Each structure stands twice: as structure tokens, then as C-alpha cells.
Amino acid sequence: MSVERQSKRSVTVIGLGPMGQAMAGAFLDAGYEVTVWNRTAARAGELVARGARLAPDAEAAVAANELVVLSLTDYDAVFEVLEAVEPALRGKVVANLSSDTPGRAREAARRLAELGAVHLTGGVQVPPSGIGNPGSSTFYSGPVEPFRRHRAALEVLTGADYRGDDPGLAQLYYQIQMDLFWTSMVGYLHATAIAEANGIPAEEFLPYLSSTAASMPGFQAFYAPRITAGDHRGDVDRLAMALASIEHVRHTAEASGVDGALPAVLAEAVRRGVEAGNGAASLSTLVGRFRRA
């Protein structure tokens, strides 16, 4: 099999947690020859039954194909695998879909370049259930030519959003998405805890919560150009008003027997802005304060 055909129709997947299982399964569904490896070999059983080849070790898995997809817990696990397979890495394209910081992605790219391989950083924006759905998306960054060469294979998993040649960019975009996701989810759970503490079931609360969540894109679209322009006028909202409101949330939580630590953290961030003399400015002024912090 030529290298060109191999790169298009065969792939190695290393790491068979729920995400790696879903990725290997999507490649099998698309007709790819799939080689898999996982530290716990038993996790490969179902995939092997579907036609995947289980490599005897990580080095053999890397040697099997030009395109190697990594789906591991973090870059500590990535570096551990890479150290074990160094002799097989020359000429490989490693699509690293594991999560970590932009700095560690750049470090991985440097290490692989020294070994004659290419690192494509990936930041998958969906859970395992979204793998194989073309409407899902993954951020990619790194050298553009290998990305273009393997784009069709990567798009078996999700849509591919290429962000640039800096290997840290995909992780940066991913982590800032996760910043919004986790703070939103924890906020949802905290609000639901207050509702349930007051006899309002989660399902009864859901349509009201959904209405508030649906309003957020409008707020974001309003503030984004102002933030870009450095315009933090308090003509629509004021930091002092936000502080008072967050404190009301904290008091309501605590009176309901719910931990008030989350709104207390938010209140402290806003209070610092007020104490710095920005009480009459918009909440958006916190962007600058967070950057300085």
C-alpha cells in the first residue's frame, strides 16, 4: 500500500477511553483499516470484533500507519507514550486530540519535530456521543500541509476548524471554550440546587433556566464589539449594580442552605473592580482586570 493511500484509508488510534473508542469506531464505520493500542488491552475487544487490529505494543501501533490519532487523558500520558515509541515516529503525522494547555501542545510539537514527525494539535468540542457527526467540530492547529493531507480522515470524526500553524492555538481555542462551558455548567447546577432547596424540581425550573441561557448570545453579541473597542460605558449596566445583584444571589443561596462560595467568588471579582473606582463602568471592564491579574 502506498503512503498516500495509507494516509487516506488507514489510521492508528492510541488510547481507548470513551473518546478513543468512539473515534476508532467512527473510522471503522467509514471503512478505514484501524490499528488500535491501549495500555489495558481488554478495552479493544469490541473494536477488534468489528475488524480493528490490536497492535502488540505502542511502537507497533505507531509503525502501522502514517496518521496516528492520540486520545489520552492529558499530555503527561502523551509524553509517556511518545518516549516509548520514539524509533517509530519518523515520518508520522500525530493528531493529538488529548486535552492540556497551549504551552504543552507547543512542547509536544517541538519534541516530535526533533524526532522527524509532525504534531497536529486537536481540541475536540464534543463528548464521545458527538464523534462521527459532521455537525460536530474540532479545533486544529499546526503545519497546514499535513493537516490538508489528512483532513478527510480527521473529518470522519468531526468537522475540522483549522486555526493556524501555531500548535498551541487549537488548545487555546479549546480551553477558552471550556472556560465558558464549565463556569456555565457549575452556575446551572448551583442555581438548580437553590431551586430544589426551595421545593422547585429541576424539571420545573428548566424552561426558565433555558430562557435565561437563550438570552446570553444577545448579551455577548452586544458586548463583543465594545470590548474590542475598549468601550466600557455604564450606559446599559454598571459594576456596582452587578455587585449588589450577586450579593443578593449569595444571600438567597445561604438562606436556602446552599453553599454560597460560588457567588462569593464572583462577588469578590466584581468588588475589586468597584473598589478600583469602576463602579459606574460596565461589567465588561472586568476583561481588563482579569488580563492584569
N, C-alpha and C positions, 0 to 999 in steps of 0.2 A: 504494500500500500504506500502510495506517495505521501510525502509530508503534507502536501496541500490537501489531498483527500482525507488524510488522517486528521488534520486540524479541523476539517469541516464536519466529519461524521463520527468521530470518536473522541472520548473525553475521559479524564480521570477525576474522580471525586474523593477527596480525603476529608474524613470527619462525617460520621453518620448519626449525629443527633437528629432531632426532628427536622431541622432545616436541611441538613445534608441528605437525609432520607428523601425529603420532598424533591430536592434538586436532582439526585440520581434517578428518582422515579420519573421526573419530567423528561430527562434525557432519554430514558428507555422508551417512554411513550412516543417520543419524537423519532424513534428508530436509530438512535445512536448506539454504538458499541461503547459500553460503560465499564470502566475498571474502577473498583472501589477499594478503599482500605480504611479501617478504623482500629484503634487500639484494642477495643473489645470486639473481636471478630464476629461474635454472635449477632451483633446488630445488622450484619449484612445478609442474614439468612433470607429474608423476604425478597430482597433485591436480587440475590443470586437465583432464587427460584423464578424470578421474572426474566432472567437472562444476563444479569451483570456478572462480571468476572471479579472474584475476590483475589487481590494480589497477596502474596505471602508476607510481604512487608512493605513499608512505606517507600523504600527505594525502588522496588519493583513497580509499585503503583505509579510513581513519577516517570519512570523509564518507559512506561507503556504508551504514553501519548504526549503530543506537543502541548495541548491545553490541559492544565491541571487546575481544578477548582478546589479551593480550601474553604471549608465551613467548620471553623473551630471556635472555641469559647472566647478566646482573646489572643493577642499576639504573643503572649508567653507560650501558649500551646503552639502557635505558628512557628516561632523560633526553635522550639524543641524539635518539631518535625523537620524543619529545614536543615538543622545541624545533622540530622540522621540521614539525609538524602543528598548531601552536597555533591557526591560524584555523579549523580544522575541529572543535575539541574541544568547543565549547559544546553542552550538552545530551547529551553522550555518557556512557555508563557504561563505564569502563575496568576490566576484570577483569584485574589484573596478576598473572599466575601465574609471574613471574620470581622468582628467589631473591636475597635480600640481607638486611640487618639490619632489625630493627623500626624503628630510627630513620630509615632511608632510606625505608621504607614510609610513615611519617608525613610525611616531607618531600614525597614524591610526591603524597600526598593533599592537602597544602596547596597545592602548585603547581596541581594540577588544579582544586581548588575556586576558586582565583583566576581560572581560565580558564572557569569555568562548567560544569565536568564533575565527575563522581563517580568516585572511586577505590575499587574493591573489591580488597583485598589477598587473594591466594591463596597457600597453601603446599601444593603437591601432594605427597602422601605415597607416590606410587608411581612407578616408572620408566615409560617410554613404553608398554611392554607392558601396563601396568595401566589405561591410558586406555580408556574405553568399558566398563569393568567396574563395575557398580553396587556391587560389594563393595569397591571401592577408595574412597579418601577424600581430600578436600582441605579444609584449614582455610580459612575465610573470615572476614574482619572488615571493618568499615566501616559506612556507613549502612544500616540494616536494610531500609528500604522498597525501594531499588533492588535489594538482594540478593533480597528476596522476589519482586520483579517478574521477575527474571531467573533465579530458582532452577531452573526447569525446564530452561532452556538449559544452565546450569552442570552440572546433574546428568546431562546427556548424557555428560559427560567422566568424572565420578566422583561418588560420594556427596558431599554438601556438609555440612560441620561448621562451623556459624556460631558464632564465639567471642565476638562483641561488637562495639560500634561503634568502639572504638579501632582505627585502621587498622594499628597495629603488632602487634596480638595474633596475627593469623594467622602472621606471620613469626616471632614469638616461639615459638609452639607448634611451628612447623615446625623452627626451629633447635635447640630443645632435643630434639626427636626425632632430628635429625641428630647432635647431640652423642652420644646413646646409640648411634645406628647406626654412626657412623664409629669410635668407640672399640671397639665390639664387633667390627666387621669387621677392624680392624687387629689386635686381640687374637687373633681367629681365625687370621689369616694368620701372625702371629708364632708361635702355638702349632703350626701346621701346619709351619712352617719347622723348628722344633725336632724335630718328629716325623720329617720327611723326612730331616733331617740324621742321624738315628739309624736310618735304614732302614725307617721305618714310612710306607707310602704314604698320601697324603691320603685316599683312599677307605677304607682300612683304619681310619684314625683317626676317620673321620666319625661312626660311631654313638656313640662315646664323647664326642666333642665335642657331638653333638646332645643326648645325655643331660644334660650339664652345662648347655647352653643352656636345655633344657626346665625345669631346676630354678630358673632365675632369677626367673620370675614369683612363685614362692612366697616367695623371699627379699624381693622388692620389696613384696609384699603384707604381709609381716611388719613390714618397717621403715617403710613409709609413715606409718602412724598414730603410730608412735613419734617419727618426725622431726617430724610436725605438733605433737606434744605436747612436743617438746624433751626426750624421754626417750632418753638415750644410755648407758643402763646397760650395763656389760660382762658381763652375765649369760649371753649367748649367744656373743659373740665379743669379742675385745679388740684394740685398735690395735697393741699390741706383738706379738701373735701374727700379725697381718696383715703387719707389717713383716718378721718372720722368714721367713714363707712367701714373700713377694715376693722377698726376697733369695735364697732357695733357687731360685726360678724364674730369676732373673738369672744365678746361678752355673751352673745347668744349661744355659741358653742359651749362655753364653760358652764353657763346656766343650765344647759341641757345634759350635762355630764359627759360632754365630748371634749377630747384633748384640744386645747386652744393653741398648741405650739405652732401649727401651720400658719394660721392668720397672724400670730405674733411675729413670725419671721417676716412675713410680708409687711406688717406694720413697721417693723424696725427699718426695713429698707426704705420705706416711704418717709419715715420720721427723719432719717438722716438728710433727705433732700429738703424737707421743711426746715430743719434746723440750720441748713446751709443758706437759708434765705430764699428758697424757691417755692415757698408755699403757694404763691399766686400763679405759678407756672403750671403747664400741663404735666400730667403723669408721664408723658413721653420724655420729659427731661431726665428720667431715670436711666435712659440708654447711655447718656454720657457719664453718669455717676457709676454705672456698672462697668463701663470701659475703664474708668480711672481706678476702680477697685481692683 
